[in-house]
Amino acid sequence: MSERKQQREQRAADALAALGNRTRLRIFKLLVRAGPAGTNVGTVQRMLGVPATTLAHHLGALTQAGLVGQERRGREVICTANYKAVNAVLEYVRAECCAGLDFSKAADAEAA
């Protein structure tokens, strides 16, 4: 597997792992619904009823996975969903997971 494919696979795995937590999924859904303008951290906290420290932890994980962006505007931190990253993960799933099996690779592995 090429290095580029490995990197793409790792990014998809990281993003899907980040979304595998219920709280992070709820945060991400809220940010997607907020649209490209995003919303501030306080609004996310109020709408989801998540303690500030817990929210910071989960936002950090989503940011690390590349799914969420954060920008300081004055005293506010605005969070936005990274639609480009989400689309890349969805495209990866469509292209790699729905392509069918390549039995020639399995036969080559058995022959080796």
C-alpha positions in Angstrom: 0.0 0.0 0.0 1.4 3.4 -0.9 2.3 5.9 1.7 -0.5 8.3 0.4 -3.1 5.6 0.8 -1.9 4.7 4.2 -2.1 8.4 5.3 -5.7 8.6 3.8 -6.7 5.5 5.6 -5.2 6.8 8.9 -7.1 10.1 8.6 -10.3 8.3 8.0 -9.7 5.9 10.9 -8.9 8.9 13.2 -12.1 10.8 12.1 -14.3 7.8 12.5 -12.8 7.0 15.9 -13.4 10.6 17.1 -17.1 10.3 16.0 -17.3 6.9 17.7 -17.9 8.7 21.1 -21.6 9.7 21.7 -20.7 13.1 23.1 -18.4 14.0 20.3 -21.0 12.8 17.8 -23.6 15.1 19.4 -21.1 18.1 19.3 -20.3 17.4 15.7 -24.0 17.1 14.7 -24.7 20.5 16.4 -21.8 22.1 14.6 -22.9 20.7 11.2 -26.4 22.1 11.9 -24.9 25.5 12.8 -23.6 25.8 9.3 -20.5 27.4 8.0 -20.7 30.3 10.5 -20.4 27.8 13.3 -21.2 28.7 16.9 -19.4 29.6 20.1 -18.3 27.2 22.7 -20.8 28.6 25.3 -23.7 27.8 23.0 -22.5 24.3 22.4 -22.2 23.8 26.2 -25.7 25.2 26.9 -27.4 23.2 24.1 -25.8 19.9 25.1 -25.5 20.4 28.8 -21.9 19.2 28.8 -19.5 20.5 31.6 -16.9 22.9 30.3 -13.9 20.6 31.0 -15.7 17.7 29.3 -16.6 19.9 26.3 -13.0 21.1 26.0 -11.7 17.5 26.0 -14.1 16.4 23.3 -13.6 19.5 21.1 -9.9 18.8 21.4 -10.4 15.3 20.1 -12.6 16.5 17.2 -10.1 19.2 16.3 -7.2 16.8 16.5 -9.0 14.5 14.1 -9.5 17.4 11.7 -13.3 17.4 11.9 -13.7 20.7 13.8 -12.0 24.1 13.5 -11.8 26.7 16.2 -11.2 30.4 15.8 -10.9 33.0 18.6 -13.0 36.1 17.9 -12.4 38.6 20.8 -13.4 36.7 23.9 -15.3 34.0 22.0 -14.1 30.8 20.5 -16.1 29.9 17.4 -16.3 26.2 16.5 -17.1 25.1 13.0 -17.5 21.7 11.3 -14.8 21.0 8.8 -17.0 20.0 5.8 -14.0 19.3 3.6 -12.6 16.7 6.1 -16.1 15.1 6.5 -16.5 14.9 2.8 -13.1 13.3 2.5 -14.0 10.6 5.0 -17.3 9.9 3.3 -15.6 9.7 0.0 -13.0 7.3 1.4 -15.8 5.1 2.8 -17.6 5.1 -0.6 -14.5 4.4 -2.6 -12.7 1.9 -0.4 -15.5 0.2 1.5 -18.0 -0.2 -1.3 -15.7 -1.2 -4.1 -16.1 -5.0 -3.7 -13.3 -7.5 -3.0 -10.2 -7.9 -5.2 -9.7 -11.6 -5.0 -6.5 -11.4 -7.0 -4.8 -9.8 -4.0 -5.9 -12.7 -1.7 -4.6 -15.2 -4.3 -1.3 -13.4 -4.5 -0.9 -13.5 -0.7 -1.7 -17.2 -0.6 0.9 -17.9 -3.3 3.7 -16.1 -1.4 
